[in-house]
Amino acid sequence: MKSFVGFMSSVNGRILRVVLGLILIGVGMYIGGFGLIISAIGLIPLTLGMANKCLLSPVVHPKLQH
């Protein structure tokens, strides 16, 4: 788990979160209707990637303020 969080906290993990968020937003908008919920969920990794935050980091590394 620590290696996964370490990767997600790295630059490559940040890029992956942004790309994943953009893909989810695109798929949700393409589907339409209830797919807009997928777009809203895609905002989470997109926003966290742009802000350089990881939701799991405080759980795995409580003393690490990232």
C-alpha positions in Angstrom: 0.0 0.0 0.0 2.9 2.4 0.8 4.4 1.9 -2.6 1.1 2.6 -4.3 0.7 5.8 -2.3 4.3 6.7 -3.0 3.6 6.3 -6.7 0.4 8.4 -6.5 2.3 11.1 -4.7 5.0 11.3 -7.4 4.9 13.4 -10.5 3.9 10.3 -12.6 1.0 9.6 -10.2 -0.1 13.2 -10.4 -0.2 13.0 -14.2 -2.1 9.7 -14.0 -4.7 11.2 -11.8 -5.2 14.2 -14.1 -5.5 12.0 -17.2 -7.8 9.6 -15.4 -10.0 12.5 -14.3 -10.1 13.9 -17.9 -11.0 10.4 -19.3 -13.9 10.0 -16.8 -15.2 13.5 -17.5 -15.0 12.8 -21.3 -16.7 9.4 -21.0 -19.5 10.8 -18.8 -20.2 13.7 -21.1 -20.2 11.3 -24.1 -22.7 9.0 -22.5 -24.9 11.8 -21.2 -27.8 11.5 -18.8 -26.6 9.5 -15.8 -23.1 9.6 -17.3 -22.9 13.1 -15.9 -22.4 11.4 -12.6 -19.3 9.8 -14.0 -18.2 13.3 -15.1 -18.7 14.6 -11.5 -16.7 11.7 -10.1 -14.0 12.5 -12.6 -13.6 15.9 -11.1 -12.2 14.3 -7.9 -9.0 12.8 -9.4 -8.6 15.8 -11.8 -8.8 18.3 -8.9 -6.6 16.3 -6.6 -4.0 15.8 -9.3 -3.9 19.4 -10.2 -3.7 20.4 -6.5 -1.0 17.7 -5.9 -3.0 16.0 -3.1 -3.5 12.3 -2.5 -6.5 11.1 -0.5 -4.6 8.0 0.8 -1.5 9.8 1.9 -2.8 10.9 5.3 -4.0 7.4 6.0 -0.8 5.6 5.2 1.6 8.4 6.3 -0.3 10.3 9.0 2.7 12.6 9.8 3.3 13.5 6.2 1.6 16.7 5.3 1.4 16.5 1.4 
